């Protein structure tokens, strides 16, 4: 079993250095385009080349995130970017977009591909599909528990698992909240973190609106993942890579987490216990935490996963406010506080955060204090308020110091009379040999001894190398200039550095794109949620997709136009053909839904090649892109594609594993509260977002507004769209009839 990889984030060159020198085996980063963290500093191409070379010098891999959805008019620029990445020798590309995946496979076959967590791989079928596509690695959904991860690791493809960092409340790649509310797409790297905003929970009861009392107001804000205690179990599952989230975090955060996880992993392989003690826990909390949880890995659920009181960094408790004297307040410290530390005083109405510039003890200025009463400049708070340390100046100073990292090498020296001095350096992969210009001679006076030679050859100084084994073969009573010995050592080190930093590309032939032909249709698809809607829809010439399993099973035998609309999260085997929302269901896909995120010709190529009969294009497709997408697809596949636009519906902004209704109401599993009453969230602008769970209690958060493009159908036909879709959610009989009448009047 190969050793698990420690994969660390770098949102800047400083963070890259922090990860490199603190023991990362691999580092993931992004260029200035196409990374899912557009607000990180990210890397210019020149910085990336420098980072790749330096990382390879230390035997560290570089994975580049290209994990956003791409429009057709961006593909040429993306292709040029991939050419640059291939030339500089990056070790893997992390992708979400199926089109980028197939572009790499056909045009840049030397590049390894990792399926991003935004690809929504959350079941065994999805892992098997990634293996079928010959991807090197699959980054599984954060919602995946240990027992399922263990099964995934047996499928013959590398499995990467998040072990530390921020949790998205929605399945990654499945969140449209930021785009729907603020036109900032999470799938385009622009997430506005709508999940960290305040919301209120309501329900309708007998026609009356009731506000539900909740624990906190940040109802979608999750704690941070911390899987440090589970490292042995994850290694034993067969996980290939442990991923630390944090390309938006400061370099000191990267240094801290990388260093601690490096220790934990090394202890496991050395057979030593690793105690996650209070000191380690506090170091991690000080640098950033919203509260820690092992989360879905060991099947945690409910409020234990949530950070609903505050959505930001919490720090660690260091005391409380005990009084006020003039312009100062008294703090009873429980832990150490230094000048320039950051603190936050927690208050029900509004927290007070600031940097400590002055500390007073007995009316005298001091630079630090510990477990004693001090005075600070007064801020708005009250007696009894808790004081948290949110940044530790001493800790940050230490974490800012880059440790020394060395590559172990073996040295072999040969000093034979009347022959040149021969020096071999080997790192286990690369080997260099240097031969001296002068020859070894007889010693006229004091001969050169073995100890002196060894001492000189081990003087590797500020090179990246350290000697772990040396072998010296020499004749007796010889003489050789120490200066030339040193020069040979320097040349050998320089050559080994050069060899390690060389770009070693696999030379593979590019592949041609196959012809792909699908049967063209001109149909209307109507997705429904209940029997009342079915009674209306069955009267129209359309294909009916039903999400309710019981209703589907009841109707499929009596109506050949009835199909199954699968859930967006599936943990059972696919049976009948139907509408699918994730790659695990491709073998049963009559239709790919908008949640498959198809928004360019190349992603359409992948889906049609896999046997999908009709693609409903992504909600993120822009109307102005449709004509190019359709024509580009025809050029690529040599045939027309069968595309649908959904012209009426309500977007599911999020799909949650952890039901917030169940969490806040503390109800039992499958409580069905969301079906007994209409529950919804309200934001600060008083917009309401309906909450409904599917049959497996995955909670869907619907957008506040309905989109209606029925009047644009003729425009879409001009672009080449042949199929149109409608999704009915909460519409009653009369509303459903009116919508379909309008729709069919355009046909």
N, C-alpha and C positions, 0 to 999 in steps of 0.2 A: 504494500500500500504506500503510494507516494505521500509525501508530507503535505499537509494542507497549506494553501497559499494565504498569506495575509495581504489583503487588498485595501489600500488606503486612498483617501480622497485628496485632490489638490485643485483648489479653485484659483490658485495663484502660484507663481514660481517659488515664493517663500514657503508656501504650504507644501509644495513638491519637495523642497529640501528638508523640511521637517519630517515628512514621511520617509524619505530616502534614508536619512541618517539615524532615524529611530527604529529601523528594522523592517520596513515594508518589503514584502516579496514582489509586490506589483503595485502600481499606482494608476488610478484612473483620473483622467483630466479631459478637458474639452478645449477646442479651438474657439475662435471668436464667432463661429456659426454652428448651428445645429446641435448644440448641447442642451440638455433639459434644465440647465441652470444658467439662463441667459444673464442673470444679474450677478453671477460670480465674475471676478476679474478676468478669468480664463487666459488663454495663451495665444500669443501671436505665433505665426509659423516659425519664426526664428527662435523664439523661446522654446517652442515644442521640439525643434531639432536639437537644441542644446540639452533639453531635459532628457530626450531619448538617448542621446550619446552618453550622458552622465549616468543615467539609470543602467544602461547596458554595461558600463564599466564596472558597476557593482553587482551585476547579475540580476538586476531588477527589471521587470517587464513594465511596459507602458500600454495601458488600454485606453483608447480614445472613445469618448462618448459621442455617438452620432445618433442620439436616441430621441429625435423629434420627428414629427410628421412633415413631409416635404411636398410642396406644390410642384406641379410640372414645370413651371417657369423657373424653378430653382435647381432643376436636375443637372443642367450643364455646369453650373457653378459648383454643385455638390460633387460632380464627377471630377472636376479639376482639383477639388480639395482632397478627394480620395487618392488621386494620383500623387499629390504631395505627401500624403501619409504613407503610401506604399513606398515611395522613394526614401523616406527617412527611416523606414524599418520599424514602424510601430508594431506591437505584438498582437493586438486584437482591436476590432471595432465593435462597440456595443450599440446595437440597433433596435429600434422599435418598429420602424416603417418596413413593411414587407417588400416594398419596392426597392428600397436601399439595399436590403438583404440580397435580392436577386441581382441587382446591378453589380454588387461586389462579387457575387459568385460567378457571374458571366464575364465581367470586364476587369476585375482585380482579384483573380483567384488565389494570389499569394497571401492575401489578407485573411486572417482568421476572424470568424464572426461569433459574437456572443449575443444571445437573445436577451434584450434588456427586460427588467421587471415590468416596464411599460408595455411589453408584448402580452402581458396578462396570462402568463403560464402558471396555472394554479392547480393543475390536475395531471394525472399520469398520461392522459391522451395528448395533452399539450407538450409534455416532455418527449413523447414518442414522435410527435410531429416535428419537433426541432431536430431530433435524431435523423428522421427521414430526410430532412433538408440538409443534413450533414453539417449542422452547426457544431462548433467546438464546445460551446458551453451554453447553459441555460440559467439565467438569474431568476429564481422562482419568486412568486408573490410573497410578500412579507406575512401574509395571512396563513401560510402553510405550516402545519404542526410537524413536530419531530417525526412521528410515525409515518407521515406521508412523505417527508423528506427522505427517510430511510428507503422507502420503495422507489422513489425517483432516482436515487443514487445507484440503483441496480439496473438502470435502463441503458447503460453503455454510453452515456454522455456526461460531461462534467456538470456538476451542480454547484451553483454559487448561491450563498445564503447571506442575507444581511444579519449582522450581529450587534451593531451599535448605531444609534442615531435616530433621527426624526422618523416618526410613523405618519404616513398619510392615512386619514380616516377612511378614505375611499380606496378601493383597489386601484393600484397605480395603472395609468393608461386609460382608466375608465372614468375619470373625473372631468366633467364639463362645467363645474360650478364657476370657476374663475372666468372662463370664456363667456358663459351665459350672463353673468352679473356684470363683469367689467371689461369684456372683450379682450381678455388676456388669457390666451390658451395655455393650459398646463402641458398639453401635448406639443406645444411649440416652444417650450422653455420659458414661458412668461407667467408662471403661476403667481397669483396675487395672494395666495394663502387665505382663501375665503374660509377655510376650516378653522382659522385662528381668530375669527371675528365673533362678537357676541350675538346670540340668538335667544329667543324665547319660545317655549314649547306650549302649544295650544291644542285643544280638541273641541269639536262640536258635539254637544250633548242635548238632545231634544230641541235642536234649533238654536241653542244658546252657545256662545263662545266662552270656553273656560280656559284660563291660563293655568298651566300645571306648575306647581312649585318644583323647582329643580335645584340640584346641587351645583351651584355656580351658573354663570351665564355663557361660558364658552363651551357650548354643548357638543361641538365637533372637534375640540382640541384634544389630541391624544398625548399621553406621556411619551418619553423617548425609550426606544428599545435598548436594553442592556442584557446581552446574552452571556456575559462573562462567566457566570457560574455553570453554564451549559456547554462550555467549550469541549470537555471530554466526550459528552454524549454526541455532540455534533460531529466531532472527528470520527467517532466510532460508527456513525451513520454512513460515513463514506463521502462527506462533503468535500469538494475540491478546493473551494475558496471561501474565505470569510471576508465579508465586505463591511467596511465602516462607512456609513453615510456622512457627508459633511463638506461638499464642495463650496458651500456658502460660509463655512466656519473659518475662524482665524487660524493661522499656523500653529499657535500654541495648543489649540484643541486637537489638531491633527497629531502633534507631537505626543501629547498626553495619552490619547487613545491608542495610538500605534505602539508606543512603548509598553503600555500595560498588556495589550493583547499579545504582543511579541513574547512577553514573559510567560503568559498563561500557556501559549502554544508550545514554547520551548520546554516548559516544565512537564507538560504531558508526554512529550517524546523522550524526555530524559527520565521518565518514571518518577518524577518528584511531585508532591502535592503542591497545588497553588491555592493559597488561602485568600479568598476575596474578603479581606479584613476591612475594618472600619476606616483605616487610613487610606487604603486604595479607593474605597467607595467615596470617601470625601474628596480625594483628588479629582476623581471623575466628575463629581457633582459641582465642584467649584468652577471647573472650566466650562461646563454647560450642562444643564438638565432642566427638563420640564417635569421632573419626577421620572423615576426609572421603572421599567417593567420588562419581564422576559416575554410578555405578550403572547402572541398566538403560538409561539414555539412549543410551550407547554400548556396550551389550550386555556390560557387565561381569558376571562370575559367580564363584561359589565364595567362598573365604575373603577375597578382596579386598573383598567387600561387608560382611563381618561384623566385629563388635567383641566377640568372645567372651571376651576377658580381663577386660574391665570394661564395664558397661552404662551408665556415667554420664559426665559431663563429664571430659575428659582434660586439657585445658589444653595448655601447651607446656613442653617440657623447658628447665630453666634451670640444672641442675647435678646433683651427686651427693654423697652422704654420704661423707666421707673419714676421720672419726675422732670420738672422744668424749673429753671432758675434764670430769670432775665432772658437774655437772648441765646441761652444754651439749654440743652436737654441732657438728662442723665441716662446713661445706658449701663445696665448690669451685664457685663460680658460673661459669656460661658466658654468662649474660645478666644483665640488670638486675633487681634486687629492691628494692622499696620497703616501708617500714613500712605496715602495713594491707593488704598484698597477701595473697591466699589461696594456700596451697601444699598439695600432696599428695605424700607420700613413698611411692613404689610398693613394695609388698612382696608376696611370694608368698602369705603367710598373710593379712595384713590391712593395707590401705593406711592411712596416717596423714594426716589432713587437718586443717588449722587456719589461723587468721589470724595473720600475723606481727605481733606487737605490739612486739617488741624485736629489734634487730639489733646484734650486737657485732662490732667489728673491732679487733683488737689490744687486747681487753679494754675498749674504749670504745664507748659507745652511739652509733650513727649512724642516720640516717634512711633511707639507701639505700646500695647497693653494686652494683658491676658488674664482672664478670670478675675476681673476687678471692675469697680465702678469708674466710669469715665464720663466726660462731658464732650458733646459735639455741638456744632452750630445747630440751632433750633430749626426744625422744619414742621410742616403741618402734620401732626400726629397726636396720639393720646397715650396716656399711661396704660401699659399692658400690651401695646403693639409690639409684634415680633420683629426683630432685626435680623436680616439675612445678609450674608456676604455673597456678592455676585461676581466679584473679581478679586483675586489675591495677587497683589503686586509682586510679592516674593516668588510665588509659584510661576507667574508669567515670565518673570526674569529668568528663572531656571529653565523653563521650557523653551525660551528663546535661544538658549545656547545649544548649538548643534553638536551632538556627540560625534565621536570618531567612529567611522565604519571602515573595516578592513576586509579584504578578500584573502582568504587563506591560499598560499601557494606552496609548492614543493620545489626545493632547490637541489640541483645536482651539479657538482663541480668535478672536473677532471684535470689534474695537473700531472702530466707525464713528462719525464725528461726528454728534451730535444723536440717537444711537440708544442703546438699552441695551447693555451689555456682554453678549456671548453666549459661553458656555463649553460645549463638547461634550467628554464623556469616553466612550471606547469601549474595551471589552475584546475586541472581535471578535465578541461575541455580544449583549451588552447595550450600550445607548447611552443616556446621559442628557444632557439639555440644561438649563442653568440660565441665567436671564435676570436681570440686575441691576435694582434699583429705580431707581437714578439713571442718567442718560445720560452718554455720553462728550462732553466739552466741549473747546473750543479751549484750548490752553495759553497762559496769560498770561505766564508766565515760562519755567521749564525744562520742556520737553515730556517726556512719558513715552517712554523708548526701548524698543526690542524686547528688548534683552538683560535689562533689569530685569523686564519682563513674564514672559519665559521663566523667569528665576530664581525668581520668586515662584510661578508655576504649577507648577514642578517640585518645590516644597517639599512633598512628600507625607508627610514625617515618619514617624510610626508607623502610618500607614494601611497596608493590605495591598498598596498599589499602588506601581509604579515606572513612570516614563514612558520608553517606548522610541521615541516619535516625537511631535514637537510641530509644529503648524502655526499660525502667527499671521498673521491678516489684519487690517491696521490702516491708518488714515489717518495723514498726517503731522501733526506738531505738535499732539498731543492731550494731554488731561489726564483722569485718572480716579483716584479714591482707591485707594491700595494696600490699605487696610483692607477696602474692599468687594470688591476683586479676591480677596483672601484668603478673605473670607466666601463668595463664590461658589464658590471651589475647595473649601472645606470642605463646603458644601451638596451640591455635585456628587459628592464622594467618599462622603458619607453615603448619597446616593440610589443610587449604584452598588453600595455594600455591600448595601443593602436589596434591590436587584433581584437580585443574585447569590445571596442567601440565601433568596429566595422559593421556595416549593414549587411546582414546575411539574408538575402531574400530567396524564397522558394521560387523556382522558375517553373511556372505552370502555364499551360496554354489557355487562352481565352476561349469561352464557349459561345456558340451561336444561340440566339433565341429561337426556340421552336415555334412552329405555327400552332396556334390555338384556335379552335373553332367551337363556337357555342350556338345552340339553337336560339334564334331571335324570337322574342315574344312581345306582345303589345297588351299588357294586362294591368289591372288594378289590384293592388294588394292592400287588404284592410286587416290590421291587427286589432284584436278585441280582448276584453278582459272578463266579460260576463255573458250570461245567456240572454239577458235583455237586449244587449247590443247585437248578439247573434240573430235574434228574431227580426231585427231591422236589416242587418247586412245581408242575410241570405236571400233577400228579395232583389239583390243587384248582381249583375254579372261580374264577379270579382273572385279572387282567391282569398280565403279567410284563414288567418293565422291566429291561433288561440293559445294564450299563455297558461290558462287553467287546465291542469292535467286531467282532472276528472271530467271536465266539460269536453275536452278534446277527445278523450277515449269514448265518451258517450256519442259524439257526433261524427267521428271520422268514418264510421261504417255506413252511415246514411247519406253522407254528402262527400262526394269525391273532391270537392273544392276546399275541404277543411284540411289544414296542416297544423303542425305543432310549432309553436313559438317557444324555443328553449330559453331557460333562464340565462342571465349573463354570467353567473357563477354556477358551474356544474361539477358535482363530485360523484356522479354515477355515470354508467356507460350510456352513450347515445344509442338509441334504438331506431325509431322511425326517422325518415328524412324530414327536414323542416328548416326553419330560419335559425341560423346559429349566430352567436355573438363573439366567439373566441376560437382560436386556432385548434383547440382540442376536438372540435366538432366538425372539422372540414370533411371528413369522410361521409357525413350525413347532411351535407349542406345543399339544399335546394336553393336557398337564398342566404347571402351574407348581409347582415344588418348594418346600419350606419355605425354601430359600435365596433365593427371590425376595422374602422378607421382607414378605409380605402379612399385615398384622395390624390392618387397619381396613376399614370398609365402602367407603371411597373408593378405597383401593388395589385392592380386589377389583373395583370398578367399572371401573377402568382396564384390568385384566387381562382381564376378561370381554369388555369392549368391543373389545379387540384380538384376540379370537377364541379365547382360552384356554377349553378345555372343562371343566376341573376345576382348582381351586386347592387345593393342600395348604398349609394355613396355617402361618405362621412358627413356628419353635421358640420364639420369644419371646412368642407369644400366651399369655395366662393363661386357664386354664379358666373363670374367673369372667367373662371378657369375651366368650366365644363366643356366648352367646345374644343379647347386644346387637349384636355385629358382624353376625350373620345377620339379625336383624330390621331393623337400620339399612340393611343392603344392600337388603333387599326394599323398604323405603320409598323408597330412593334410585333404584333401577332399575325399580321397579314389578313386579318378578318375583323369584322365588327364585333363589338362587345355588347352584352345585354345589360344595360344600366338602368337603374331606378333612382328617382329622386323622391324623397318623402316630402309631401306638400302640405301635410297637416299633422300636428301632434304636439306633444309636450315632452321635452328632452328629460331623460333621467340624468340629473346632474351628477349624482354619485350613487354607487352601490357599496353598502357597508357590510362587513362581516359582523361587526359588533353593533347590535341594535340599540340605538340611543333611547327608544321608548322603553324597552325592557330594562335597560340599565337604570334609567331615572325612576321608573316605577317599581323596580326590584321584583319583577314578575318571574314566573317560571318559564322554562323553555317552551317555545311555540305557544305563547300566551294569546296570540291572535288579536291583541288589543288594537292593532292598526287596521283590522277588518271589522271590529265592533264599533269603532268610532273613527271619524275623520280626524287624524292627527296632522299637525303641520308646524313648521318652524316659521317664525317671523324675524326678519332682520331689522337693522336700525332704520331702514327706510319704510318699514311696515309692510314689506313684500312677504307673501306667504308661500312656503314651499311644502307641498303635500308629502307626507311620509306613508309609504306602503311597503310591507314586507312580502317577499315572494313565498312560495311553498316551503322553502328551506330557511325562512326567516332572514334572508339577506335583505336589508332595508334599502329601499330605493328612495332617493330624495328628488322629487320632480321639480322642474323649474317653475317659477311663479307664473310665467306667461306662456300662452299657447303660440306656436308659430303657424302661420296660415299663408301658404304660397299658391293656393288653388288658382288664383287669378293669373298666375305666371305660367300655367301649363303650356300655352302655345309658344312662349319664349323658350321653354325647355325643349319642346319638340324641335325647334329650329337648331338647337345645339346638338341634337342627335339622341336625346333621351327618349326611350320607347316605353318605359314602365313608370308607374306612379304609385306611391304608397301613402296610406293614411293610418295613423295610430290613434285609436280611441282609448282613453283612459277612464276619465270620470264622467264622460258624457252620458246623459240619459237617453231614453228612446227618441224623444223629439229632437234633441240636439244632434244625435247620430243621423237621423233621417235628413235633417236640413243640410248637414255637411256633405252627405253622399249625394243628395240632389244637386247641390252646387257643383260637386266634382263631376258627376256624370253629364251635367249640362255642357261641360267643356270637352267632352269626348267626341 
